[in-house]
Structure formats: structure tokens, C-alpha cells
Amino acid sequence: MQNGQQRREREPGRARKVIFENDGGDGQRCAEETEEALLKMRMERLVGTGVDTAFITTRSSGFGQFIHRTRIGTVFTSREGGYKHNMTETLIARETDYLQIMSAFCRANGIDVFWSMRMNDTHDGSTRWYGEATFKTNRLKREHPEWLLGSRENKPRHGAWTAVNYAVPDIRELAVAFVEEVLDNYDVDGVHLDFYRHPVFFPSTAAGLPATPEETAMMTGVVREVRRLADRKAEQLHRPLQVSVRVPDSLEYGLAIGLDIEGWLREGLLDLLIMTSYLKLNPWEYSAQLGRKYGVKVYASLDETRVTDPFAEELRQSGRCYLARAMNALRAGVDGIYLFNFTPRELKNFNAENASVFQVVDDMERLNTYDKTYVASVRGIGAIAGGGYPHEAFIRVPVLNPGAPAYLEVGGTYAIDMPIGDDVHWGRGQGVVPAVTLGIRIEGLASPDEARVEFGGRVLTGGVRQGIWTAYALDPDTVAAGNNRFAVTLEQDTGRAVKLLDVKVDIDYRRAEPAGAGTMDAEKEEGGRL
């Protein structure tokens, strides 16, 4: 009988393009406690889109606490506060549960399904209402406070005090046991280990020190055991069972927090590598090259932005910006896109206004035809919820946004490379004319002429104020598919502090209208404008 690795090489599984992560929140927010209403909140919206795989998280807070049936962990049935519509107990009384319903739906609609486990979720350490509501129902954490990285009275330097300590053998054994229980009882295509919710695992990193080799080896042992379980179950089912992880897009930062990502790849423990979440540390090419080196599929995690400026956040949360982010990642060579943290409300708004996002992110050629907005930095410096091991020294990408502005001095230049995934000339010969506009958000200038602005090696003139932005028309011939150099130089003393807050590039495709036509091409109106 072939071993697990031989089976994986012979039957690599589906060529996934778009993965949608469902964090289980709909199971706690569905006012009408029926399976039909539950599926309408998120999952039905995925049918007929580019989404081919769903990751189902069966608890959004607290290690060992789930909304699927478990004999090992705790079943979360609280209806306190915002959990008043938690339908877990209702479903179990009907001899089903959240994971079983989601798995059956995915099977019926040709969508692969993975069970997703957050390796150290610490929402239960929050001072908001849900913190206490979820901590007091977590039997494991209340019965074994010695297994945590801190306490209410003695909080760790980094991370929430409710984080479990993976240096404790019982915690590692339980993490593996939770996976085994799901693989033995549910119809899934794989298991996903989310190391980004939340990335504090050991006493050393909680204290602000790099993880020790011993700690790192402990976590590798967990991943190795999960791989063994998946291979064993695959042999029983006579079909592949894949292992996925979500980790930082930096091998160095991973090692600093106790994750030997390259070691896992070298050992053949992974099938899917999902990169980034709270932090963006390297260009997407870094992740793509890592996957190619070890023959593992790599997915770009397009999380919601945590930039706090309301104008910058609205821009980055737009469908145009999501399309641009996907295009950049695909152009860099990743194998697909991972869409994370869309609540039912956000998903409804996202689909209503920008339904095309889910329709086209699996098709790079089609995606190229859509209007987009590129920004200098989506996440800025980034910050891990609940705190985390310091990451600033590992950042290798621009962080410009209103929360991390660039202060300009007379004669000084601020310059960055802006990746633009679009080939703006895709419509040559088809009457499609690209309009490309650079927008800079800058304070302290009485006139745009007080600074020299360059893009793609050309000095720009004719800047026009448009609200908080100064806009410059770009010659499409100067816009490359790849990195584009942007620079701004303060050439004269304005007598004021000059601060660059943000940079964006808008790409709008227009079809040239035939003589006498009064409206845009109907197909374009429907398909290319968001």
C-alpha cells in the first residue's frame, strides 16, 4: 500500500484558485435558526462564483471551544450578549451541527471543504463584551490556568493573557486530538491550521524574546502529527486529504515566533501555504518563489485592512482595491487567492456593490479587464490583535498610509516602488482606452507645483485638486505591469510642515464609442465597471 506522501504525489488534489474562509460567525448571528437561513447568510452567495474551496472555522474564539460536536473540547452554546442567536445547541438537538451542514452544502455545490482550526485564538482576552462571554465558557482555560501564557493580574508583554502555552505537552496533544476527532467524524477535504489567530505560542515570545530552538521543534512536532493523521485518513478514504497553514510571509519572522515554515516545507508536511494576515512583510514574489522552490501551492490572504484613517480604510475596503490586490498577487506568481474575514453584513455589501470580485479573481486574464485602485500600502505597518512579537524589523515593503506618513524636507525625496498588476494595454485593437490617474494625498502645499512628482521615470505636471487628493493624469505607456517608481521631492521651503499621507493609482477602462453612440458598450457597462 502506498504511503501518504506517495499518494499525495500521485493524487495532488484539486487545482484550487479561490478559497473563502467562513469564520463561523453566521452560526451565532442568524436570527432565524434554520439551516436554510444559515446558508443564505454567506454560503449561498458563493455558488456560481470563482470560489472552489471553503475553509470552515467552527469557533471564532478560544482554544478548545467549538461549534461542532466534540467529546474532547467544549461545545460553545452561550447565548450571552451578541451570541443571543447562537444556534449551536439548536442544531445539535436536531442531530446535526454547523460543520456537518457546511460540509454537506459544499459537497452538493461542488465546493471543496477544509476544517479550519485557529491555533491560539485569544478574542477571549479582549476587554470587549465577548472577551468575558467566551472565556467563562472555556472549560479548558478555566480548569487549567497554568496552561496559559498569563493571567488577568499578570499579563504577558506580548499577546493576550488567555493564549495557551504550546510548551505544555497537553496543549500540543490536544491540538492534534482536535484534528483527529474532526477527520474521523466529518466529510472534509483537508485541515487548515491558522497560526495567525493569534501568533503568540510560547513563553519566550510572550516575553519579547525569539522562540528557542526547543520551542520551535515542539510546534514542528504538532504539524508533523497533523500531517500523519491526514495521510492515515487519506489511506482509509482512498483520496487525498490536504494540510494547509496560514503563516507570516517571512521565514525569519516565522522562526522568531516559533514557526519553522521552511522546515515544514522541506519535510513535505504541507500542501497549501497561505501567507499574511495582520502583517505584510515581503512582496508577493517572496511567497510565490517559496512555493515554487518546494512544490507547494501558495495563496495570498486578502484580509480586511486595519488602517484606521476613515478615508484610507474606505478606499482599501472597496471592490476596486480588492481586485487590484488580487491582480498584484497573481501577477507575482501565487497560485490563488484566500478571502478572509467577510462577515455576513460585509459580504452582503461587498456582493451587492462589487459582485464581480468573487466572479473574476480566479481568472487573471479576465481580472485584467476590470477597473482597479492600487495603493502604496494596504496594511501599513500592521498590528497583531492582542499584541504580538515585534515585527517592524522584518518589514520589506512600503508602509505609507495616513497612520505612517512621510515627512518631506526641502530637497528631500520620498520614493517607493508601486506594483501595478495590470497590463493596461490589454485592449489594444479592441477600442479599449485605459485612463490611468495618480492620486497623492499630501498636506502642507499651497499649490501642487511646490513639489516635483515623478512616476515611471517621468516628471508629472498639471496636478488638479480633487477633494483630499491631488490628481495627475498618467500616460498609459509609462505604466508597467510590475514595479513602477513613484517619487516626490519638496523643492522649495513652503514655510509649512509637508506630509505625504497616501498614494493611489486608479485604472479605468473605457471603450471608444462608435460615431453617434450615446452610451457605453452594454457588455462593458455590466462587466467592467464596479
C-alpha positions in Angstrom: 0.0 0.0 0.0 1.4 3.4 -1.0 2.3 5.7 1.9 0.8 9.1 2.4 3.5 11.0 0.5 3.3 8.7 -2.4 -0.5 9.2 -2.6 -0.1 13.0 -2.4 2.4 12.9 -5.3 0.2 10.6 -7.4 -3.1 12.4 -6.5 -2.3 16.0 -5.8 -5.9 17.0 -5.4 -7.9 19.9 -6.9 -6.1 22.9 -8.5 -7.6 25.5 -6.2 -7.9 29.1 -7.3 -10.2 30.9 -4.8 -10.6 29.9 -1.1 -13.3 31.5 1.0 -12.8 31.4 4.8 -16.0 31.2 6.9 -15.2 32.0 10.5 -18.4 30.5 12.0 -19.8 33.9 12.9 -23.0 33.3 10.9 -23.8 30.4 13.2 -24.0 32.9 16.1 -25.8 35.8 14.2 -28.6 34.0 12.4 -31.8 35.3 13.9 -33.9 32.7 12.1 -32.4 29.4 13.5 -32.8 27.2 10.5 -30.4 25.6 8.1 -31.8 27.5 5.2 -31.4 30.9 6.8 -27.9 30.0 8.0 -26.7 29.1 4.5 -28.2 32.2 3.0 -26.1 34.4 5.2 -22.8 33.5 3.5 -22.5 30.2 1.7 -25.2 30.5 -0.9 -23.5 33.7 -2.2 -20.5 31.6 -3.2 -22.4 29.3 -5.6 -21.6 30.1 -9.2 -18.6 32.3 -8.4 -14.9 31.6 -8.7 -14.8 30.2 -5.2 -13.9 26.5 -5.4 -12.9 25.8 -1.8 -14.3 26.8 1.6 -12.4 26.8 4.9 -14.9 26.4 7.8 -13.8 27.6 11.2 -16.0 26.2 13.9 -15.3 28.7 16.6 -14.0 32.2 16.4 -12.6 32.4 20.0 -10.8 30.3 22.4 -8.5 27.2 22.1 -10.6 24.1 22.5 -14.0 25.7 22.2 -16.1 24.8 19.1 -19.5 24.9 17.4 -19.3 21.4 16.1 -19.9 18.3 18.2 -16.8 17.4 20.2 -16.1 15.0 23.0 -12.6 16.4 23.6 -13.2 20.1 23.6 -16.0 22.3 24.7 -19.2 22.9 22.7 -19.9 26.6 22.7 -23.6 27.1 23.4 -23.6 30.5 25.1 -26.4 33.0 24.2 -24.9 35.9 26.2 -24.9 39.3 24.6 -24.1 39.3 20.9 -24.4 35.5 21.0 -28.1 35.5 21.6 -28.7 33.9 18.2 -26.0 31.2 18.7 -27.8 28.2 17.2 -25.3 25.5 18.1 -27.4 23.9 20.8 -30.5 24.0 18.5 -28.6 22.3 15.7 -27.2 19.6 17.9 -30.7 18.9 19.2 -31.7 18.2 15.6 -28.8 15.7 15.3 -26.6 18.0 13.1 -24.2 20.8 13.7 -22.5 23.7 11.9 -19.6 21.8 10.3 -21.9 19.0 9.1 -24.3 21.5 7.5 -21.4 23.4 5.8 -19.7 20.2 4.6 -23.0 18.9 3.1 -23.7 22.2 1.4 -20.2 22.3 -0.1 -20.4 18.8 -1.4 -23.8 19.5 -3.0 -22.4 22.5 -4.8 -19.0 21.3 -6.0 -17.0 23.2 -3.4 -14.2 21.5 -1.5 -14.3 22.0 2.3 -11.5 22.2 4.8 -11.9 22.3 8.6 -10.0 25.3 9.9 -8.6 25.5 13.4 -7.3 28.7 14.9 -4.2 27.6 16.7 -4.4 30.2 19.5 -7.3 32.5 19.1 -7.4 35.0 22.0 -10.6 37.0 21.5 -11.5 35.8 24.9 -8.8 38.0 26.3 -10.5 41.1 25.0 -11.9 43.8 27.2 -15.0 44.0 25.0 -18.2 42.1 25.9 -17.2 39.0 24.0 -14.0 38.5 26.0 -15.6 37.5 29.2 -18.5 35.8 27.5 -16.2 33.4 25.7 -13.6 32.9 28.5 -16.1 31.9 31.1 -17.4 29.1 28.9 -14.0 27.7 28.1 -13.6 24.7 30.4 -10.0 24.0 29.4 -8.7 27.5 30.2 -10.7 27.9 33.5 -9.7 24.5 34.8 -6.0 24.8 33.8 -4.9 28.4 34.2 -1.4 27.1 34.4 -1.6 26.2 30.7 -2.0 29.9 29.8 0.8 32.4 29.0 -0.5 34.9 31.6 -3.4 35.8 33.9 -5.6 38.8 34.4 -3.2 40.0 37.1 0.0 39.1 35.3 -0.4 39.8 31.6 2.4 38.9 29.2 4.4 41.6 27.5 3.2 40.4 24.1 -0.1 38.7 23.3 -3.3 38.2 25.3 -3.1 36.6 28.7 -5.6 33.9 27.6 -3.2 32.5 25.0 -2.4 28.8 25.6 1.3 27.8 26.0 2.4 25.3 23.4 5.4 24.4 25.5 2.9 22.5 27.6 2.7 18.9 26.2 -1.1 18.7 27.0 -1.7 21.7 24.7 0.2 20.1 21.8 -1.6 16.8 22.3 -5.0 18.4 22.4 -4.3 20.4 19.2 -3.6 17.2 17.4 -6.5 15.4 19.1 -8.9 18.1 17.9 -7.8 17.5 14.3 -8.1 13.7 14.6 -11.6 14.0 16.0 -12.8 16.1 13.1 -11.1 13.9 10.4 -12.7 10.8 12.0 -16.2 12.3 12.1 -16.7 14.8 9.3 -16.5 14.7 5.5 -13.7 17.2 4.7 -11.0 17.5 2.1 -8.3 18.8 4.4 -7.4 20.6 7.5 -6.2 24.2 7.9 -4.0 25.4 10.8 -4.4 29.1 11.2 -1.3 30.3 13.0 -2.3 34.0 12.6 -5.2 33.8 15.1 -3.2 34.7 17.1 0.6 34.3 16.6 1.8 34.0 20.2 2.6 30.5 21.3 5.5 30.3 23.7 6.7 32.0 26.9 9.8 33.4 25.2 7.9 35.3 22.5 5.3 36.5 25.0 8.2 38.0 26.9 9.6 39.7 23.8 12.4 37.2 23.1 12.8 35.0 20.0 11.5 31.5 20.3 14.0 28.9 21.3 15.1 26.0 19.1 13.3 23.7 21.6 10.1 25.6 21.3 10.3 25.7 17.5 10.8 21.9 17.4 7.7 21.5 19.6 5.5 23.3 17.0 7.1 21.3 14.2 6.0 18.2 16.1 2.4 19.4 16.1 2.4 20.0 12.3 4.2 16.7 11.7 1.5 14.8 13.7 -1.3 16.6 11.8 0.3 15.5 8.5 0.5 11.9 9.8 -3.2 12.0 10.7 -4.2 13.4 7.3 -2.2 10.8 5.5 -3.6 8.0 7.6 -7.1 9.1 6.9 -6.4 9.6 3.2 -5.4 5.9 3.1 -8.7 4.9 4.6 -10.7 7.1 2.3 -8.6 6.3 -0.8 -8.5 10.0 -1.7 -6.2 12.9 -0.8 -6.5 14.9 2.4 -4.6 18.1 2.4 -2.8 20.1 5.1 -2.9 23.9 4.9 -1.3 26.6 7.1 -1.6 30.3 7.3 1.6 31.9 8.4 3.7 35.1 8.1 5.2 36.0 4.7 8.7 35.9 6.3 10.7 32.9 7.1 12.7 34.9 9.6 9.7 36.3 11.4 8.2 32.8 11.4 11.3 31.4 13.2 11.2 34.3 15.6 7.8 33.3 16.8 8.5 29.5 16.8 7.3 28.5 13.3 9.9 26.7 11.1 8.0 27.3 7.9 10.8 26.3 5.6 11.5 23.2 7.7 7.9 22.2 7.3 8.1 22.7 3.5 11.4 20.8 3.3 10.0 17.9 5.2 6.9 17.8 2.9 4.4 18.4 5.6 2.3 21.0 3.7 0.1 21.1 0.6 -1.2 24.7 0.8 0.7 27.7 2.1 -1.4 30.8 2.9 0.6 33.9 3.5 -0.1 37.0 5.5 -2.9 38.3 7.7 -2.3 41.2 10.1 1.1 41.9 8.6 2.5 42.3 5.2 6.3 41.8 5.4 7.5 41.0 1.9 6.4 41.4 -1.7 4.2 38.7 -3.1 7.0 37.4 -5.2 8.7 36.3 -2.0 5.8 33.9 -1.2 5.4 32.7 -4.7 9.1 31.8 -5.0 9.0 29.9 -1.7 6.1 27.8 -3.0 7.8 27.1 -6.3 11.0 26.1 -4.5 9.2 23.3 -2.6 6.4 22.5 -5.0 3.6 23.8 -2.7 0.6 25.9 -3.7 0.7 29.4 -2.3 -2.3 31.6 -1.7 -2.4 35.3 -1.0 -4.6 36.1 2.1 -6.5 39.3 1.3 -7.7 40.3 4.8 -9.6 43.4 5.6 -7.4 46.4 6.2 -6.7 47.6 9.7 -5.7 51.1 8.5 -7.6 53.4 10.9 -8.0 56.6 8.8 -11.6 56.5 7.6 -10.9 57.8 4.1 -7.9 55.4 3.7 -9.9 52.5 5.1 -12.9 53.1 2.8 -10.6 53.2 -0.2 -8.8 49.9 0.8 -12.1 48.1 1.5 -13.5 48.9 -1.9 -14.0 46.2 -4.5 -11.7 48.1 -6.8 -8.9 47.8 -4.3 -9.6 44.1 -3.6 -9.3 43.5 -7.4 -6.0 45.4 -7.5 -4.7 43.4 -4.6 -5.6 40.1 -6.2 -4.1 41.2 -9.5 -0.8 42.1 -7.8 -0.6 38.8 -6.1 -1.5 36.8 -9.2 0.9 38.8 -11.3 3.6 37.9 -8.7 3.0 34.2 -9.2 0.8 33.0 -6.4 -1.4 30.1 -7.2 -4.7 31.6 -5.9 -6.5 33.9 -3.5 -7.7 33.4 0.0 -10.6 35.7 1.0 -10.7 36.2 4.8 -13.0 37.8 7.4 -16.1 38.7 5.4 -18.9 39.0 8.0 -22.5 38.4 6.7 -23.0 42.2 6.6 -19.8 42.9 4.9 -20.3 40.1 2.4 -23.8 41.4 1.5 -22.4 44.9 0.9 -19.4 43.5 -1.0 -21.6 41.4 -3.3 -24.3 44.0 -3.8 -21.8 46.6 -5.0 -19.0 44.5 -6.3 -20.3 41.1 -7.2 -17.6 40.7 -9.8 -14.9 40.3 -7.2 -15.9 36.7 -6.4 -16.6 36.1 -10.1 -13.2 37.0 -11.6 -10.4 36.6 -9.1 -9.9 33.0 -10.4 -9.2 34.3 -13.9 -6.2 36.6 -14.2 -6.9 37.4 -17.9 -10.5 38.4 -17.2 -9.5 40.2 -14.0 -7.1 42.4 -16.0 -10.2 43.9 -17.8 -11.7 45.3 -14.6 -11.2 48.8 -13.2 -9.0 49.0 -10.1 -7.4 51.1 -7.5 -3.8 50.4 -6.4 -2.5 51.9 -3.2 1.1 52.2 -1.9 0.4 50.0 1.1 -2.8 48.2 2.1 -1.9 47.3 5.7 0.6 49.9 6.6 2.9 48.9 9.4 0.3 46.4 10.6 -0.6 45.4 14.1 -1.5 42.0 15.6 -4.7 41.9 17.6 -3.9 41.5 21.2 -0.3 42.4 20.6 2.4 40.2 19.2 6.1 39.6 18.9 7.6 42.8 17.3 7.6 42.6 13.6 8.8 46.1 12.4 12.4 45.0 11.8 11.1 42.3 9.3 9.1 44.7 7.0 10.5 44.8 3.4 7.6 46.6 1.7 6.3 50.2 1.8 4.1 51.1 4.7 2.9 54.5 3.6 -0.6 55.4 4.8 -2.1 58.2 6.9 -1.0 56.3 10.0 2.6 56.1 8.8 3.1 59.3 6.7 6.3 60.5 5.0 7.5 63.9 6.2 9.2 65.9 3.5 12.1 68.2 4.0 13.4 70.8 1.4 15.5 69.0 -1.2 14.4 65.6 0.2 12.8 62.9 -1.8 10.4 60.1 -0.8 10.4 57.2 -3.3 8.8 53.8 -3.4 8.1 51.0 -5.9 4.4 50.6 -6.5 3.5 47.2 -8.0 0.8 47.5 -10.7 -0.6 44.1 -11.7 -2.5 45.3 -14.8 -1.3 45.2 -18.3 -3.1 48.4 -19.2 -2.8 47.8 -22.9 -4.8 44.5 -23.0 -7.5 46.2 -25.1 -5.3 47.5 -27.9 -7.1 46.8 -31.1 -10.5 46.4 -29.3 -11.2 50.0 -28.8 -10.5 50.0 -25.1 -8.7 53.1 -23.9 -7.2 53.0 -20.4 -7.4 56.1 -18.2 -4.7 56.0 -15.5 -4.6 58.5 -12.7 -2.1 59.0 -10.0 -3.5 60.4 -6.8 -1.4 61.8 -3.9 -2.8 62.9 -0.5 -0.4 65.5 0.7 -0.7 68.2 3.4 1.3 71.5 3.6 1.4 72.6 0.0 -0.3 75.7 -1.2 0.0 74.5 -4.8 0.9 71.2 -6.3 3.7 73.0 -8.1 5.6 73.3 -4.9 6.7 69.6 -5.1 8.1 67.6 -8.0 6.2 64.4 -8.6 7.5 61.6 -10.7 6.0 58.3 -11.8 7.6 55.7 -14.1 10.6 57.9 -14.6 8.6 61.0 -15.8 8.0 64.3 -14.1 4.3 65.0 -13.8 2.7 68.4 -14.2 -0.9 69.7 -14.2 -1.9 68.3 -10.8 -5.5 69.0 -10.0 -7.1 69.1 -6.5 -9.9 66.7 -6.2 -11.1 66.8 -2.6 -8.4 65.4 -0.3 -6.4 64.2 -3.4 -4.2 65.8 -6.0 -4.6 64.0 -9.3 -2.2 63.6 -12.2 -3.1 62.0 -15.5 -0.6 59.3 -16.4 0.4 58.3 -19.9 -0.5 54.6 -20.0 2.7 53.9 -21.9 4.6 54.8 -18.7 2.7 52.3 -16.6 4.3 48.9 -16.4 2.9 45.6 -15.3 5.2 45.2 -12.3 7.0 47.7 -10.2 6.6 51.4 -11.0 8.8 54.0 -9.3 6.9 56.8 -7.6 8.8 59.8 -6.1 8.0 63.2 -4.7 10.6 65.9 -3.9 10.0 69.1 -1.9 11.9 71.6 -4.0 11.3 74.8 -2.0 10.6 75.9 1.5 6.9 76.4 1.9 7.1 77.6 5.5 4.8 74.7 6.5 5.2 71.1 7.5 4.7 68.9 4.4 3.4 65.5 4.9 2.6 62.8 2.3 -0.3 60.7 3.6 -1.2 58.3 0.8 -0.7 57.4 -2.8 -3.0 55.6 -5.2 -3.3 54.7 -8.9 -6.7 54.5 -10.5 -7.2 52.5 -13.7 -10.4 52.9 -15.6 -11.0 51.1 -18.9 -13.3 52.8 -21.4 -14.5 51.5 -24.8 -14.2 54.0 -27.6 -17.8 54.8 -28.7 -18.6 54.5 -32.4 -19.8 57.7 -34.1 -23.3 58.6 -32.9 -23.2 56.3 -29.9 -24.5 57.8 -26.8 -23.9 55.1 -24.2 -21.1 52.9 -23.2 -21.0 49.4 -24.6 -23.6 47.3 -22.8 -21.2 44.5 -22.0 -18.6 46.9 -20.6 -21.2 48.7 -18.5 -22.2 45.4 -17.0 -18.9 43.6 -16.7 -16.1 46.1 -16.3 -17.3 48.8 -14.1 -17.6 48.2 -10.4 
